[in-house]
Amino acid sequence: MAKRWIVLFLAVALALAVAPLAAAGNEGGAGKGALKFELTGTVSAVDSAARLLTVKVKNGNKPVKSFCGSDLPLVVDPSASVRIVTAKGCKTATLADVPVGARVEVRGRVDSSDPANLVYVALDVKAWAAADPKP
């Protein structure tokens, strides 16, 4: 019976020790994985041929927090999910469909292969189209 209690105690202790690490995620730490970012903002430029999206950052997590209030150029991954939300719902789109001035939420990763020139790679782009003007 005592062995069961010891095993149970060790399992609980291990779970409590690992839980904070799992909850911390990758919010700018120097872990082995790719640094992930999330931001909201407004589209200030789109170059679909070069797969570039420039966003004036309104808010974001630690890797992009320093860009709040300024433009951040993003390289849109060829396999990125691009969606546009309209009054009729959410639809899959291309980068060329994203209008300048649209409000966006972007998720992606930071390519730090050259620490002097970080590249922000968008993997998921969700844009809100402006409401249609009333006649």
Wavefront OBJ file of the C-alpha trace (Angstrom):
o trace
v 0.000 0.000 0.000
v 2.834 2.406 0.846
v 4.370 1.816 -2.612
v 1.161 3.035 -4.270
v 1.254 6.256 -2.252
v 4.900 6.845 -3.145
v 4.238 6.262 -6.844
v 1.184 8.538 -6.722
v 3.165 11.231 -4.883
v 6.002 11.078 -7.451
v 3.561 11.261 -10.374
v 1.852 14.342 -8.905
v 5.203 15.993 -8.128
v 6.410 15.389 -11.688
v 3.187 16.786 -13.162
v 3.456 19.901 -11.001
v 7.098 20.394 -12.006
v 6.403 20.087 -15.753
v 3.152 22.100 -15.911
v 4.783 25.582 -15.722
v 7.190 24.661 -18.516
v 4.368 23.505 -20.766
v 2.294 26.610 -20.014
v 5.199 28.957 -20.788
v 5.177 27.990 -24.451
v 7.588 29.766 -26.806
v 6.895 33.411 -26.041
v 10.321 34.723 -26.901
v 12.462 32.346 -24.915
v 15.732 31.039 -26.253
v 14.440 27.506 -26.766
v 15.462 25.147 -29.542
v 12.232 25.521 -31.545
v 11.294 28.280 -33.937
v 10.305 31.517 -32.261
v 6.582 32.044 -32.864
v 4.761 35.351 -33.144
v 1.173 36.571 -33.174
v 0.096 40.087 -34.061
v -2.887 42.230 -34.930
v -2.725 45.337 -37.055
v -3.627 47.040 -40.307
v -2.315 46.156 -43.762
v -0.187 48.999 -45.103
v 1.162 47.275 -48.251
v 0.795 44.040 -50.219
v 3.230 42.720 -52.838
v 1.776 39.387 -53.902
v 4.507 38.734 -56.503
v 7.226 38.971 -53.827
v 4.925 37.368 -51.194
v 5.366 40.374 -48.884
v 2.747 41.744 -46.522
v 3.494 44.896 -44.558
v 1.455 45.398 -41.402
v 1.253 48.384 -39.070
v 1.365 46.471 -35.785
v -1.262 47.363 -33.209
v -0.583 44.576 -30.716
v 1.442 41.383 -30.492
v 3.331 38.940 -28.353
v 6.936 39.351 -27.186
v 8.782 38.773 -30.510
v 6.835 41.614 -32.219
v 5.976 43.863 -29.251
v 8.762 46.314 -30.174
v 7.067 46.942 -33.554
v 3.810 48.253 -32.049
v 2.881 51.452 -33.868
v 5.255 50.815 -36.772
v 5.299 48.847 -40.018
v 6.620 45.287 -39.994
v 7.353 43.549 -43.311
v 6.308 39.898 -43.318
v 7.301 37.210 -45.794
v 4.212 35.098 -46.465
v 5.067 31.399 -46.608
v 3.922 29.728 -49.861
v 1.873 27.235 -47.809
v 0.360 29.921 -45.564
v -3.353 29.957 -44.883
v -4.876 33.236 -46.087
v -8.505 33.932 -45.206
v -10.775 36.942 -45.592
v -13.744 37.569 -43.312
v -16.707 39.354 -44.901
v -20.320 39.902 -43.927
v -21.056 36.617 -45.702
v -18.498 34.637 -43.705
v -14.885 33.537 -43.876
v -13.401 32.396 -47.191
v -10.043 31.115 -48.355
v -8.173 33.725 -50.365
v -4.816 34.577 -51.881
v -2.409 37.247 -50.750
v -3.490 39.393 -53.711
v -7.045 39.413 -52.296
v -5.957 41.083 -49.042
v -6.787 44.795 -49.321
v -4.598 47.598 -48.025
v -6.255 49.028 -44.921
v -7.740 45.701 -43.833
v -7.512 44.698 -40.193
v -5.462 41.501 -39.836
v -4.434 38.832 -37.380
v -1.191 37.100 -38.326
v 0.542 34.092 -36.832
v 3.969 32.921 -37.873
v 7.559 32.202 -36.976
v 10.754 34.210 -36.801
v 13.592 32.972 -39.008
v 16.703 33.746 -37.020
v 19.233 31.960 -39.241
v 20.900 35.388 -39.621
v 20.582 37.027 -36.169
v 21.437 40.443 -37.652
v 18.489 40.224 -40.078
v 15.480 38.509 -38.538
v 12.811 37.473 -41.042
v 9.192 37.314 -39.906
v 7.421 34.534 -41.811
v 3.609 34.595 -41.862
v 1.983 31.162 -41.702
v -1.634 32.190 -41.053
v -3.224 35.448 -42.215
v -6.803 36.380 -41.367
v -8.052 39.694 -42.809
v -11.321 41.529 -42.291
v -12.641 43.198 -45.419
v -14.154 46.641 -45.065
v -17.939 46.700 -44.906
v -19.663 47.322 -48.219
v -20.857 50.922 -48.499
v -24.635 51.351 -48.425
v -26.191 52.676 -51.655
l 1 2 3 4 5 6 7 8 9 10 11 12 13 14 15 16 17 18 19 20 21 22 23 24 25 26 27 28 29 30 31 32 33 34 35 36 37 38 39 40 41 42 43 44 45 46 47 48 49 50 51 52 53 54 55 56 57 58 59 60 61 62 63 64 65 66 67 68 69 70 71 72 73 74 75 76 77 78 79 80 81 82 83 84 85 86 87 88 89 90 91 92 93 94 95 96 97 98 99 100 101 102 103 104 105 106 107 108 109 110 111 112 113 114 115 116 117 118 119 120 121 122 123 124 125 126 127 128 129 130 131 132 133 134 135
